Amino acid sequence: MPKYTPQIEPLLTPAEVASMFRVDVKTVTRWAQAGKLSYVMTLGGHRRFREAEVLALLTEGTQRRTL
């Protein structure tokens, strides 16, 4: 019988996202509230952001600046 190992998607804290974009944590919170950045709520009520989505947005922003 094949073993099933679930893939756990890496999640980032608001502080980690803010550091990556070089903005304040409150800016990341505003982006989440405005729907610009999707998030997952933890059982404790904290926001966590999908690493893949954050990296995609970061790459997209970098590509725009170089054009």
Distance bins in CASP14 RR format, pairs under 12 A and 6 or more apart:
PFRMAT RR
TARGET T0000
AUTHOR 0000-0000-0000
RMODE 2
METHOD distances of the structure
MODEL  1
7 52 0 0 0 0 0 1 0 0 0 0 0
8 50 0 0 0 0 0 1 0 0 0 0 0
8 51 0 0 0 0 0 1 0 0 0 0 0
9 40 0 0 0 0 1 0 0 0 0 0 0
9 48 0 0 0 0 1 0 0 0 0 0 0
9 49 0 0 0 0 0 1 0 0 0 0 0
9 50 1 0 1 0 0 0 0 0 0 0 0
9 51 1 0 0 1 0 0 0 0 0 0 0
9 52 1 0 0 1 0 0 0 0 0 0 0
9 53 0 0 0 0 1 0 0 0 0 0 0
9 54 0 0 0 0 0 1 0 0 0 0 0
9 55 0 0 0 0 0 1 0 0 0 0 0
10 16 0 0 0 0 0 1 0 0 0 0 0
10 40 0 0 0 0 0 1 0 0 0 0 0
10 48 0 0 0 0 1 0 0 0 0 0 0
10 49 0 0 0 0 1 0 0 0 0 0 0
10 50 1 0 0 1 0 0 0 0 0 0 0
10 51 1 0 1 0 0 0 0 0 0 0 0
10 52 1 0 0 1 0 0 0 0 0 0 0
10 53 0 0 0 0 0 1 0 0 0 0 0
10 54 0 0 0 0 1 0 0 0 0 0 0
10 55 0 0 0 0 1 0 0 0 0 0 0
11 17 0 0 0 0 0 1 0 0 0 0 0
11 38 0 0 0 0 0 1 0 0 0 0 0
11 39 0 0 0 0 1 0 0 0 0 0 0
11 40 1 0 0 1 0 0 0 0 0 0 0
11 41 0 0 0 0 0 1 0 0 0 0 0
11 42 0 0 0 0 1 0 0 0 0 0 0
11 46 0 0 0 0 0 1 0 0 0 0 0
11 47 0 0 0 0 1 0 0 0 0 0 0
11 48 1 1 0 0 0 0 0 0 0 0 0
11 49 1 0 0 1 0 0 0 0 0 0 0
11 50 1 0 0 1 0 0 0 0 0 0 0
11 51 1 0 0 1 0 0 0 0 0 0 0
11 52 0 0 0 0 0 1 0 0 0 0 0
11 53 0 0 0 0 0 1 0 0 0 0 0
11 54 0 0 0 0 1 0 0 0 0 0 0
12 18 0 0 0 0 1 0 0 0 0 0 0
12 19 0 0 0 0 1 0 0 0 0 0 0
12 20 1 0 0 1 0 0 0 0 0 0 0
12 21 0 0 0 0 0 1 0 0 0 0 0
12 25 0 0 0 0 0 1 0 0 0 0 0
12 28 0 0 0 0 1 0 0 0 0 0 0
12 32 0 0 0 0 0 1 0 0 0 0 0
12 37 0 0 0 0 0 1 0 0 0 0 0
12 39 0 0 0 0 1 0 0 0 0 0 0
12 40 0 0 0 0 0 1 0 0 0 0 0
12 46 0 0 0 0 0 1 0 0 0 0 0
12 47 0 0 0 0 1 0 0 0 0 0 0
12 48 1 0 0 1 0 0 0 0 0 0 0
12 49 1 0 1 0 0 0 0 0 0 0 0
12 50 1 0 0 1 0 0 0 0 0 0 0
12 51 1 0 1 0 0 0 0 0 0 0 0
12 52 0 0 0 0 0 1 0 0 0 0 0
12 53 0 0 0 0 1 0 0 0 0 0 0
12 54 1 0 1 0 0 0 0 0 0 0 0
12 55 0 0 0 0 1 0 0 0 0 0 0
12 57 0 0 0 0 0 1 0 0 0 0 0
12 58 0 0 0 0 0 1 0 0 0 0 0
13 19 0 0 0 0 1 0 0 0 0 0 0
13 20 0 0 0 0 0 1 0 0 0 0 0
13 25 0 0 0 0 1 0 0 0 0 0 0
13 28 0 0 0 0 1 0 0 0 0 0 0
13 29 0 0 0 0 0 1 0 0 0 0 0
13 32 0 0 0 0 0 1 0 0 0 0 0
13 39 0 0 0 0 0 1 0 0 0 0 0
13 40 0 0 0 0 0 1 0 0 0 0 0
13 42 0 0 0 0 1 0 0 0 0 0 0
13 46 1 0 0 1 0 0 0 0 0 0 0
13 47 0 0 0 0 1 0 0 0 0 0 0
13 48 1 0 0 1 0 0 0 0 0 0 0
13 49 1 0 0 1 0 0 0 0 0 0 0
13 51 0 0 0 0 0 1 0 0 0 0 0
13 54 0 0 0 0 0 1 0 0 0 0 0
14 20 0 0 0 0 0 1 0 0 0 0 0
14 21 0 0 0 0 0 1 0 0 0 0 0
14 23 0 0 0 0 0 1 0 0 0 0 0
14 24 0 0 0 0 1 0 0 0 0 0 0
14 25 1 0 1 0 0 0 0 0 0 0 0
14 26 0 0 0 0 1 0 0 0 0 0 0
14 27 0 0 0 0 1 0 0 0 0 0 0
14 28 1 0 1 0 0 0 0 0 0 0 0
14 29 1 0 0 1 0 0 0 0 0 0 0
14 30 0 0 0 0 0 1 0 0 0 0 0
14 31 0 0 0 0 1 0 0 0 0 0 0
14 32 1 0 0 1 0 0 0 0 0 0 0
14 33 0 0 0 0 0 1 0 0 0 0 0
14 37 0 0 0 0 1 0 0 0 0 0 0
14 39 0 0 0 0 1 0 0 0 0 0 0
14 40 0 0 0 0 0 1 0 0 0 0 0
14 42 0 0 0 0 0 1 0 0 0 0 0
14 45 0 0 0 0 0 1 0 0 0 0 0
14 46 0 0 0 0 1 0 0 0 0 0 0
14 47 1 0 1 0 0 0 0 0 0 0 0
14 48 0 0 0 0 1 0 0 0 0 0 0
14 49 1 0 0 1 0 0 0 0 0 0 0
14 54 0 0 0 0 0 1 0 0 0 0 0
15 21 0 0 0 0 0 1 0 0 0 0 0
15 23 0 0 0 0 0 1 0 0 0 0 0
15 24 0 0 0 0 1 0 0 0 0 0 0
15 25 1 0 1 0 0 0 0 0 0 0 0
15 26 0 0 0 0 0 1 0 0 0 0 0
15 27 0 0 0 0 0 1 0 0 0 0 0
15 28 0 0 0 0 1 0 0 0 0 0 0
15 29 0 0 0 0 0 1 0 0 0 0 0
15 46 0 0 0 0 0 1 0 0 0 0 0
15 47 0 0 0 0 0 1 0 0 0 0 0
15 48 0 0 0 0 0 1 0 0 0 0 0
15 49 0 0 0 0 0 1 0 0 0 0 0
16 23 0 0 0 0 0 1 0 0 0 0 0
16 25 0 0 0 0 1 0 0 0 0 0 0
16 28 0 0 0 0 1 0 0 0 0 0 0
16 47 0 0 0 0 0 1 0 0 0 0 0
16 48 0 0 0 0 1 0 0 0 0 0 0
16 49 0 0 0 0 1 0 0 0 0 0 0
16 50 0 0 0 0 0 1 0 0 0 0 0
16 51 0 0 0 0 1 0 0 0 0 0 0
16 54 0 0 0 0 1 0 0 0 0 0 0
16 55 0 0 0 0 0 1 0 0 0 0 0
16 58 0 0 0 0 0 1 0 0 0 0 0
17 23 0 0 0 0 1 0 0 0 0 0 0
17 24 0 0 0 0 0 1 0 0 0 0 0
17 25 0 0 0 0 1 0 0 0 0 0 0
17 26 0 0 0 0 0 1 0 0 0 0 0
17 27 0 0 0 0 1 0 0 0 0 0 0
17 28 1 0 1 0 0 0 0 0 0 0 0
17 29 0 0 0 0 1 0 0 0 0 0 0
17 30 0 0 0 0 0 1 0 0 0 0 0
17 31 0 0 0 0 1 0 0 0 0 0 0
17 32 0 0 0 0 1 0 0 0 0 0 0
17 36 0 0 0 0 0 1 0 0 0 0 0
17 37 1 0 0 1 0 0 0 0 0 0 0
17 38 0 0 0 0 0 1 0 0 0 0 0
17 39 0 0 0 0 1 0 0 0 0 0 0
17 47 0 0 0 0 1 0 0 0 0 0 0
17 48 0 0 0 0 1 0 0 0 0 0 0
17 49 1 0 1 0 0 0 0 0 0 0 0
17 50 0 0 0 0 0 1 0 0 0 0 0
17 51 0 0 0 0 1 0 0 0 0 0 0
17 53 0 0 0 0 1 0 0 0 0 0 0
17 54 1 0 1 0 0 0 0 0 0 0 0
17 55 0 0 0 0 0 1 0 0 0 0 0
17 57 0 0 0 0 1 0 0 0 0 0 0
17 58 0 0 0 0 1 0 0 0 0 0 0
18 24 1 0 0 1 0 0 0 0 0 0 0
18 25 1 0 1 0 0 0 0 0 0 0 0
18 26 0 0 0 0 1 0 0 0 0 0 0
18 27 1 0 0 1 0 0 0 0 0 0 0
18 28 1 0 1 0 0 0 0 0 0 0 0
18 29 0 0 0 0 1 0 0 0 0 0 0
18 30 0 0 0 0 0 1 0 0 0 0 0
18 31 0 0 0 0 1 0 0 0 0 0 0
18 32 0 0 0 0 0 1 0 0 0 0 0
18 37 0 0 0 0 0 1 0 0 0 0 0
18 47 0 0 0 0 0 1 0 0 0 0 0
18 49 0 0 0 0 0 1 0 0 0 0 0
18 54 0 0 0 0 0 1 0 0 0 0 0
18 58 0 0 0 0 0 1 0 0 0 0 0
19 25 0 0 0 0 1 0 0 0 0 0 0
19 27 0 0 0 0 0 1 0 0 0 0 0
19 28 0 0 0 0 1 0 0 0 0 0 0
19 54 0 0 0 0 0 1 0 0 0 0 0
19 58 0 0 0 0 0 1 0 0 0 0 0
20 27 0 0 0 0 0 1 0 0 0 0 0
20 28 0 0 0 0 1 0 0 0 0 0 0
20 37 0 0 0 0 0 1 0 0 0 0 0
20 49 0 0 0 0 1 0 0 0 0 0 0
20 51 0 0 0 0 1 0 0 0 0 0 0
20 53 0 0 0 0 0 1 0 0 0 0 0
20 54 1 0 0 1 0 0 0 0 0 0 0
20 55 0 0 0 0 1 0 0 0 0 0 0
20 56 0 0 0 0 0 1 0 0 0 0 0
20 57 0 0 0 0 1 0 0 0 0 0 0
20 58 1 0 1 0 0 0 0 0 0 0 0
20 59 0 0 0 0 0 1 0 0 0 0 0
20 61 0 0 0 0 0 1 0 0 0 0 0
20 62 0 0 0 0 0 1 0 0 0 0 0
21 27 1 0 0 1 0 0 0 0 0 0 0
21 28 1 0 0 1 0 0 0 0 0 0 0
21 31 0 0 0 0 1 0 0 0 0 0 0
21 36 0 0 0 0 0 1 0 0 0 0 0
21 37 0 0 0 0 1 0 0 0 0 0 0
21 49 0 0 0 0 0 1 0 0 0 0 0
21 54 0 0 0 0 1 0 0 0 0 0 0
21 55 0 0 0 0 0 1 0 0 0 0 0
21 57 0 0 0 0 1 0 0 0 0 0 0
21 58 1 0 0 1 0 0 0 0 0 0 0
21 59 0 0 0 0 0 1 0 0 0 0 0
21 60 0 0 0 0 0 1 0 0 0 0 0
21 61 0 0 0 0 1 0 0 0 0 0 0
21 62 0 0 0 0 0 1 0 0 0 0 0
22 28 0 0 0 0 0 1 0 0 0 0 0
22 58 0 0 0 0 0 1 0 0 0 0 0
23 29 0 0 0 0 0 1 0 0 0 0 0
23 30 0 0 0 0 1 0 0 0 0 0 0
23 31 0 0 0 0 1 0 0 0 0 0 0
23 37 0 0 0 0 0 1 0 0 0 0 0
23 58 0 0 0 0 0 1 0 0 0 0 0
24 30 0 0 0 0 1 0 0 0 0 0 0
24 31 0 0 0 0 0 1 0 0 0 0 0
25 31 0 0 0 0 0 1 0 0 0 0 0
25 32 0 0 0 0 0 1 0 0 0 0 0
25 46 0 0 0 0 0 1 0 0 0 0 0
25 47 0 0 0 0 0 1 0 0 0 0 0
25 49 0 0 0 0 0 1 0 0 0 0 0
26 32 0 0 0 0 0 1 0 0 0 0 0
26 33 0 0 0 0 0 1 0 0 0 0 0
27 33 0 0 0 0 0 1 0 0 0 0 0
27 34 0 0 0 0 0 1 0 0 0 0 0
27 36 0 0 0 0 0 1 0 0 0 0 0
27 37 0 0 0 0 0 1 0 0 0 0 0
28 34 0 0 0 0 0 1 0 0 0 0 0
28 35 0 0 0 0 0 1 0 0 0 0 0
28 36 0 0 0 0 1 0 0 0 0 0 0
28 37 1 0 0 1 0 0 0 0 0 0 0
28 39 0 0 0 0 1 0 0 0 0 0 0
28 47 0 0 0 0 1 0 0 0 0 0 0
28 48 0 0 0 0 0 1 0 0 0 0 0
28 49 1 0 0 1 0 0 0 0 0 0 0
28 54 0 0 0 0 1 0 0 0 0 0 0
28 57 0 0 0 0 0 1 0 0 0 0 0
29 35 0 0 0 0 0 1 0 0 0 0 0
29 36 0 0 0 0 0 1 0 0 0 0 0
29 37 0 0 0 0 1 0 0 0 0 0 0
29 39 0 0 0 0 1 0 0 0 0 0 0
29 46 0 0 0 0 0 1 0 0 0 0 0
29 47 1 0 0 1 0 0 0 0 0 0 0
29 49 0 0 0 0 0 1 0 0 0 0 0
30 36 0 0 0 0 1 0 0 0 0 0 0
30 37 0 0 0 0 1 0 0 0 0 0 0
30 47 0 0 0 0 0 1 0 0 0 0 0
31 37 1 0 1 0 0 0 0 0 0 0 0
31 38 0 0 0 0 1 0 0 0 0 0 0
31 39 0 0 0 0 1 0 0 0 0 0 0
31 47 0 0 0 0 0 1 0 0 0 0 0
31 49 0 0 0 0 1 0 0 0 0 0 0
31 53 0 0 0 0 0 1 0 0 0 0 0
31 54 0 0 0 0 0 1 0 0 0 0 0
31 57 0 0 0 0 1 0 0 0 0 0 0
32 38 1 0 0 1 0 0 0 0 0 0 0
32 39 1 0 1 0 0 0 0 0 0 0 0
32 40 0 0 0 0 0 1 0 0 0 0 0
32 41 0 0 0 0 0 1 0 0 0 0 0
32 46 0 0 0 0 0 1 0 0 0 0 0
32 47 1 0 1 0 0 0 0 0 0 0 0
32 48 0 0 0 0 0 1 0 0 0 0 0
32 49 1 0 0 1 0 0 0 0 0 0 0
32 50 0 0 0 0 0 1 0 0 0 0 0
32 53 0 0 0 0 0 1 0 0 0 0 0
32 54 0 0 0 0 0 1 0 0 0 0 0
33 39 0 0 0 0 1 0 0 0 0 0 0
33 47 0 0 0 0 1 0 0 0 0 0 0
35 47 0 0 0 0 0 1 0 0 0 0 0
35 49 0 0 0 0 0 1 0 0 0 0 0
35 53 0 0 0 0 0 1 0 0 0 0 0
35 57 0 0 0 0 0 1 0 0 0 0 0
36 49 0 0 0 0 0 1 0 0 0 0 0
36 53 0 0 0 0 0 1 0 0 0 0 0
36 54 0 0 0 0 0 1 0 0 0 0 0
36 57 0 0 0 0 1 0 0 0 0 0 0
36 60 0 0 0 0 0 1 0 0 0 0 0
37 47 0 0 0 0 1 0 0 0 0 0 0
37 48 0 0 0 0 0 1 0 0 0 0 0
37 49 1 0 0 1 0 0 0 0 0 0 0
37 50 0 0 0 0 1 0 0 0 0 0 0
37 53 1 0 0 1 0 0 0 0 0 0 0
37 54 1 0 0 1 0 0 0 0 0 0 0
37 56 0 0 0 0 0 1 0 0 0 0 0
37 57 1 0 0 1 0 0 0 0 0 0 0
37 58 0 0 0 0 0 1 0 0 0 0 0
38 47 0 0 0 0 1 0 0 0 0 0 0
38 48 0 0 0 0 0 1 0 0 0 0 0
38 49 1 0 0 1 0 0 0 0 0 0 0
38 50 1 0 0 1 0 0 0 0 0 0 0
38 52 0 0 0 0 0 1 0 0 0 0 0
38 53 1 0 0 1 0 0 0 0 0 0 0
38 54 0 0 0 0 1 0 0 0 0 0 0
38 56 0 0 0 0 0 1 0 0 0 0 0
38 57 0 0 0 0 0 1 0 0 0 0 0
39 45 0 0 0 0 0 1 0 0 0 0 0
39 46 0 0 0 0 1 0 0 0 0 0 0
39 47 1 0 1 0 0 0 0 0 0 0 0
39 48 1 0 0 1 0 0 0 0 0 0 0
39 49 1 0 1 0 0 0 0 0 0 0 0
39 50 1 0 0 1 0 0 0 0 0 0 0
39 51 0 0 0 0 0 1 0 0 0 0 0
39 53 0 0 0 0 1 0 0 0 0 0 0
39 54 0 0 0 0 0 1 0 0 0 0 0
40 46 0 0 0 0 1 0 0 0 0 0 0
40 47 1 0 0 1 0 0 0 0 0 0 0
40 48 1 0 1 0 0 0 0 0 0 0 0
40 49 1 0 0 1 0 0 0 0 0 0 0
40 50 1 0 0 1 0 0 0 0 0 0 0
40 51 0 0 0 0 0 1 0 0 0 0 0
40 53 0 0 0 0 0 1 0 0 0 0 0
41 47 1 0 0 1 0 0 0 0 0 0 0
41 48 1 0 0 1 0 0 0 0 0 0 0
41 49 0 0 0 0 0 1 0 0 0 0 0
42 48 1 0 1 0 0 0 0 0 0 0 0
42 49 0 0 0 0 0 1 0 0 0 0 0
48 54 0 0 0 0 0 1 0 0 0 0 0
49 55 0 0 0 0 0 1 0 0 0 0 0
49 56 0 0 0 0 0 1 0 0 0 0 0
49 57 0 0 0 0 1 0 0 0 0 0 0
49 58 0 0 0 0 0 1 0 0 0 0 0
50 56 0 0 0 0 1 0 0 0 0 0 0
50 57 0 0 0 0 0 1 0 0 0 0 0
51 57 0 0 0 0 0 1 0 0 0 0 0
51 58 0 0 0 0 0 1 0 0 0 0 0
52 58 0 0 0 0 0 1 0 0 0 0 0
52 59 0 0 0 0 0 1 0 0 0 0 0
53 59 0 0 0 0 0 1 0 0 0 0 0
53 60 0 0 0 0 0 1 0 0 0 0 0
54 60 0 0 0 0 0 1 0 0 0 0 0
54 61 0 0 0 0 0 1 0 0 0 0 0
55 61 0 0 0 0 0 1 0 0 0 0 0
55 62 0 0 0 0 0 1 0 0 0 0 0
56 62 0 0 0 0 0 1 0 0 0 0 0
56 63 0 0 0 0 0 1 0 0 0 0 0
57 63 0 0 0 0 0 1 0 0 0 0 0
57 64 0 0 0 0 0 1 0 0 0 0 0
58 64 0 0 0 0 0 1 0 0 0 0 0
58 65 0 0 0 0 0 1 0 0 0 0 0
59 65 0 0 0 0 0 1 0 0 0 0 0
59 66 0 0 0 0 0 1 0 0 0 0 0
60 66 0 0 0 0 0 1 0 0 0 0 0
60 67 0 0 0 0 0 1 0 0 0 0 0
61 67 0 0 0 0 1 0 0 0 0 0 0
END
